[in-house]
Amino acid sequence: MESQEKKVEETERTDNIESATTEQSENVEKEKQSEGKDKEQELGEKLVEINDKYLRIYSEYENYRKRTAKEKADLIKYGSEEMIKAILPVVDDFERAIQAFDNSEDTAAFKEGVLLIYHKLIKTLEQKGVKAIEAKGEKFDENLHEAVTQFPAAEESQKGTVIEEVLKGYYLHDKVIRYSKVVVAI
């Protein structure tokens, strides 16, 4: 009997251990499920936060893009404003000269006035970085000159030299904005 009692005790212990193990397993599973739900909720919140940041950054970028496009358009549209303001006094001088020409018969004075206006215009352009390209007597340079026509050279030393300047060329700072139209000796 003793052995039967021992077997019953052992069976009860085994059952107790198994039920304790089952309870522990269930508890572990419940914890995992609750942790999983917590992680899911946490990841969902992070996703919402990241999405919100993305939308804000995207809208800031779009605003920046629109603003810079508008600034670029304004720069193109009004970029020459300073130059035009500088030239307007010269236009005023030309208008006064035209009025004076109608009232005066002295062509020498008129010529002198037009020359003064011309020099004022050239000075204004130079202040803005515009300068003429010297061409006559220089060696032909395709980076500065455009050959309109060619003539035979009178001397061997004149070959490849600009004989005549048909239309002046100009630099704006270091950039050629209009090539000189020239006649070249060949």
C-alpha positions in Angstrom: 0.0 0.0 0.0 2.7 2.2 0.7 3.9 1.9 -2.8 0.4 2.7 -4.1 0.3 5.8 -1.9 3.7 6.8 -3.2 2.5 6.4 -6.8 -0.6 8.4 -6.1 1.6 11.1 -4.5 4.0 11.1 -7.4 1.1 11.3 -9.9 -0.4 14.2 -7.9 3.0 15.9 -7.9 3.4 15.3 -11.6 -0.1 16.6 -12.3 0.7 19.7 -10.1 4.0 20.2 -12.0 2.2 19.9 -15.3 -0.6 22.2 -14.3 2.0 24.7 -13.0 4.0 24.4 -16.2 0.8 24.9 -18.3 -0.1 27.9 -16.2 3.3 29.3 -16.7 3.2 28.7 -20.4 -0.2 30.4 -20.6 1.1 33.3 -18.6 4.1 33.6 -20.8 1.8 33.5 -23.9 -0.5 36.1 -22.4 2.6 38.3 -21.6 3.9 37.8 -25.2 0.5 38.8 -26.6 0.2 41.8 -24.4 3.8 42.8 -25.3 3.0 42.2 -28.9 -0.1 44.4 -28.6 2.0 47.1 -26.8 4.7 46.9 -29.5 2.1 47.1 -32.2 0.5 50.1 -30.5 4.0 51.7 -30.0 4.9 51.0 -33.7 1.6 52.4 -34.8 2.2 55.6 -32.8 5.7 55.9 -34.3 4.3 55.4 -37.8 1.8 58.2 -37.2 4.6 60.5 -35.8 6.9 59.7 -38.7 4.2 60.2 -41.3 3.3 63.6 -39.7 7.0 64.7 -39.8 7.2 63.6 -43.5 4.1 65.6 -44.4 5.4 68.7 -42.7 8.8 68.4 -44.4 7.2 67.7 -47.8 5.0 70.8 -47.4 8.0 72.9 -46.3 9.8 71.7 -49.4 6.9 72.5 -51.7 6.7 76.0 -50.2 10.4 76.5 -50.6 10.2 75.3 -54.3 7.3 77.6 -55.1 9.1 80.6 -53.3 12.4 80.0 -55.2 10.5 79.7 -58.5 8.8 83.0 -57.9 12.1 84.6 -56.9 13.7 83.3 -60.0 10.9 84.6 -62.2 11.1 88.0 -60.5 14.9 88.1 -60.9 14.5 87.4 -64.7 11.6 89.8 -65.0 13.2 92.7 -63.0 16.9 91.8 -63.3 17.7 94.7 -65.7 16.0 97.2 -63.4 19.2 98.7 -62.1 20.7 99.0 -65.6 17.6 100.7 -66.9 17.6 103.1 -64.0 21.2 104.0 -64.9 20.3 104.6 -68.5 17.2 106.7 -68.0 19.1 109.9 -67.4 20.8 109.5 -70.7 17.4 109.1 -72.4 16.3 112.3 -70.7 19.4 114.0 -72.1 18.6 112.8 -75.6 15.0 114.1 -75.3 16.3 117.5 -74.2 18.8 117.5 -77.1 16.0 116.7 -79.6 14.0 119.6 -78.2 17.0 121.9 -78.5 17.6 120.7 -82.1 14.1 121.9 -83.1 14.7 125.3 -81.6 18.3 125.8 -82.7 20.0 126.0 -86.1 23.5 125.8 -84.6 24.6 122.2 -85.6 28.0 122.5 -83.9 26.4 123.0 -80.5 24.0 120.1 -81.3 26.9 117.8 -82.3 28.7 118.8 -79.1 25.6 118.0 -77.0 25.1 114.6 -78.7 28.8 113.7 -78.1 28.4 114.7 -74.4 25.4 112.4 -74.2 27.2 109.6 -76.0 30.2 109.8 -73.5 27.7 109.8 -70.6 26.1 106.6 -72.0 29.5 104.9 -72.5 30.6 105.9 -68.9 27.3 104.5 -67.5 27.8 101.2 -69.4 31.4 101.0 -68.2 30.2 101.4 -64.6 27.9 98.5 -65.1 30.7 96.3 -66.4 30.2 96.8 -70.2 33.3 97.5 -72.3 34.0 97.5 -76.0 36.1 94.8 -77.6 39.1 96.3 -79.4 39.2 94.6 -82.9 40.8 96.8 -85.6 44.4 95.9 -86.1 44.2 92.9 -83.8 44.7 89.2 -84.8 41.4 87.5 -85.7 40.1 85.6 -82.7 36.9 83.5 -83.2 36.2 83.8 -79.5 35.8 87.6 -79.9 35.2 88.3 -83.5 32.8 87.2 -86.2 34.2 87.4 -89.8 31.7 89.1 -92.0 34.0 89.1 -95.1 37.6 88.5 -96.1 39.9 90.6 -98.2 43.4 89.7 -99.6 46.1 91.1 -97.4 48.3 93.9 -98.8 51.3 92.6 -96.9 52.2 89.2 -95.6 52.2 90.5 -92.0 48.5 91.5 -92.2 47.3 88.0 -92.8 44.8 86.9 -90.1 44.5 90.5 -88.9 41.2 92.5 -88.6 41.2 95.2 -91.2 38.0 96.9 -90.4 35.4 96.7 -87.7 31.8 96.7 -89.1 30.0 96.4 -85.8 31.6 96.8 -82.3 31.5 93.9 -79.9 31.1 94.1 -76.1 32.1 92.4 -72.9 29.9 92.2 -69.8 32.5 91.8 -67.2 34.5 88.9 -68.6 31.8 87.4 -70.9 31.4 88.4 -74.5 27.8 89.6 -75.0 28.2 90.6 -78.6 30.9 89.5 -81.0 32.6 92.1 -83.1 31.6 91.8 -86.8 34.9 92.3 -88.7 36.6 92.2 -92.1 39.7 89.9 -92.0 42.8 90.0 -94.2 43.7 86.6 -95.7 
